[in-house]
Amino acid sequence: MDINKIEKIVKQVSQTCLMPCFTRSLVSSKADGSLVSEADIAVQTEIEQQLKKHFPEFDFFAEELSAQQKAAFFSVQHSGFWCLDPLDGTSNFAHGLPYFAISLALIKNGRTQLGIVYDPTRDECFTALKGEGAKLNGKSLQLSSPPETLKQCIAMVDFKRLDNDLSFKLIRQAPWHSQRSFGAAALEWCWLAAGRCQVYLHGKHMLWDYAAGLLIAEEAGCLSSTLKGQAVFNLSLDSRNVVAAVNQDLFIQWQNALKS
């Protein structure tokens, strides 16, 4: 699989369909209250066409399919398919906040084999192939000297979708040094992989939110689970909460802090 060819497709679509709409795209609300923009649809349509042209052997699944299309897709088995979030961080995009990305994964035999997350505002392309490590703009992601304790960490925590009891506990007794929430799940995985934060907590990820980013984080050495200790990856339309950290020591500390 030529990941450079796929990366080129993603970047070209970003230039032609996504960035020209930044701050100028019409936005509407979906049934679940989340936002969808003209750019979401344009990016999804163009990437689907390009992937079917160059890789006709794989099926295609994406966030902006209808609920009926999504249910139908998962009612049958697929030996391999693309999983696309055409615009990760639509709310940021719609309000002019430069933190959003295109996220694309190739899922084969029930696991993600390839992941690309492209941040066009920084021209940062995070990539990973299963078993071959993670890269940022072609250079290997290698974490250097992460903190030893949770109290030294920057935590990415999305309070919006967490249980109230857990949220209140973390607010009252913050176990970290400082906390951030950026609003683009796939890109947040990549920032964890790059060591820009050290621990991560999110209450609701869908497959298109984490398929690419999770692989990139894993290939960079990060660990993750759900709050119940299950694997995050789940080949279905079920949502997953996420606990993650850049290494095993901090992952154990983070899990313990969330349980106590």
N, C-alpha and C positions, 0 to 999 in steps of 0.2 A: 504494500500500500504506500503510495507516494504522498506523504503528508504535506510536502511542499506544494504539490499541485492543489490540494484541498485548501491549504492556507491561502494560496493565491486567489482562489474562487471567493473565499470569505472576505478578503481584503478588497477585491474589486467590487463586490456587491456593497460593501460598506461605503465605498467612495461614490458609487453611482446611485444607490437607493436610500442609504441611511443618513449620511452626514448632510446632504443637501436639504434634508427635512428637519435638521436639528433646530429647535426653537420655532419652527414654522409648520409643524405637522398637526393636522386635525386629529383630535383625540376624543374617544367616546368610552363609555363604561360598559363592561361586560356584565353578565348576569350575576357573577360573584362579587361585583363591586370593583374589580381590578380594571386597569385601563388598557386600551388597545389603541394604537395610532395607525395612521396611514403607512408609516414607515415599517411597522411590524408586518403588515400584509405585503408590502412591496418587497421587503427583504426575504420573507418566507417564500413568496412566489418565485423570485429570481433564483434563490439558492436551490429550491426544489428542481427547477428546470435545468440548472447547471449540473446538479448531481445525477439526475436521471439521464442526462446526455453522456456524462463521462463514466458513471458507475451504475449502469442499468440493472446490475445484478442485485442491488440492495433496495429494499422498500424505504418509504419515507414517512416519518412521523414528526409532528411539530406542535408547538403550543397553541397556535392560532387555528388549528382544525376545530370544527364544531364538536360539541359534546357527543353527538351521535357518531361522528367520524372517529373520534378517539375510542369510544366504546367498541365500535366495530373493528378497529385495528387490533385491539387486545383480545378480541374474541377468537382470534386465530393465531397460530404460531408463525414466527418469522425466523428464518435462519440468520438473517442479518438485516439491520435497518439503520438509517440515519435518524438521529434524534436532535431536533433543532429548537432552540429558543432564539427567534429572529431578533429580538431586542430585549435583553435582560436588563431590567431597570427602566421600564417604560415611564414610570412616574418621574424619575430623575430627568429623563430625556424630554418629557413634555414640559417640565418646569425650568429647563435650561441648566440643570445641574450636570456637569461633565463627568458622570460616573455611570457608565452603561457599557454593554458589550453585546457581541454576537457569540452565541455558544452552540457548538456543534459536536456531537459525539457519534461514533460508529459502534453499534452494539451488535455483537455476534455471539452465538451460542450462549446467550443469557448473561453476557458480561460486556462492559465497555472495553473496547480494544484501542480506541483512538479518541482523543479529545482536543479540541481547539476552542480557546476563548480569546476573542480579539477585542481590545479596547481601542477604538479609533481615535479618541481624543488624546491619548498618550502614545499612539502607535505602538502598543505593547501586545504582542501575540504570544500567549501561553499555549504550549502544546505538550502532548504526551502520547506515547505509544506504550501499550501494556508491556511491562518488563524491560523497557528501554530508558526509563527516567523521564523527568520533566524538563522543559526548556522555556526560556523567555527570550524571544527574538533570536532563537537559534543557539543560545548559550545555556548550558546546564544550570538548573536551579540547585544551589547548594547552600543550605542554611549555615550561617556562621555565628557561633557563640550565642545561642538563645539563652534567655534568662533561666535561672535554676529554680526559681520559686514562682508560684502564681501571683504573689504580691508584687512581682517585678514585671508582670505581663501587661500588654495591651490586649484587651478582649474585644472581639466583635460580637455584640449581643443584639439580636433583634427582639425587643420586648413586645412588639405588636402582636405576635402570635403565640406567646408563652402563656402558660397557666398563671393566673393571678397570684396564687400563693408563692410560686417560684419567683415570679417577678418581684414581688414585695420583699421576699427574703434577700434577693440579690441587691436590691436598692438599699435595704437597711444595713446589710453586712456585706459590702462589696469585697469579694475575695481577690480582686485584681488591682493593678496600679492605676489603670485608666480604661475607659470603655468607649467604643465607637459603634455606630450603626450606619452603613453606607447605602443600602437599598438596592443592591444588585447581586443576587445570590451566587451566580456562577463566577462573577468577578471576585466576590469575597473569598471563595475557595482558593482562587489564584493568589490573592494577596496573603492568605494564610500560607500557601505553598512558598511564597517569596519571603516569608518571615516578617512581613510588614505589620502583622499582629501575631500573637502566639497561641491564643485560644479562641474558639468560635462556638456560638450557641444560636440556634435558629429553631423556631417552633413549627415551621411548615415548609418543606421543600417538595416540589413535584419532580418527576423524573427529568423533565427538561431543565429544571433548575440545577440539578446536581450531576447529571450523567457525565458531562465533560469535566467540570470542575473537580469532582471527587477523584477521578482518575489522575488528574494533574497533581492534586494534593497528595494522593497516595504515592505516586511516583517520585514526589519530592521528599518522601519520608514521613508525612503526616499520618496520624491515626484518627479514627472516627468511629462513632456508633450512634445509635439512637439513645434517648434518655433511659430506655429499658435495657440497653446493652446489646441490642440487635444490630446486625449489619445495616448500614444506611441504604445500600443499593437494593432495590426491590422492583422487579420487572412488572410493574402494574401502574394503575392510575391512583394508587393510594398515596397519600402524603406521608412524609417522613420528617420527624424532628431530628436535629443534628447536634451532636457534641463532638468537637474536634480540637486537636492540638498539634503543635509542630513536632513533638517527640513523645516518647512513652512516659517519661517522668512527669511532664506537664499534663499529659492526658490523664494519668492516674490522679494527680492532684486536682484536676478540673472535675473529673467524675466524682471524687470524694466531696468536693465543695458543693456540688449540686445535690448530692444525696443527704448531706448532713443537715 
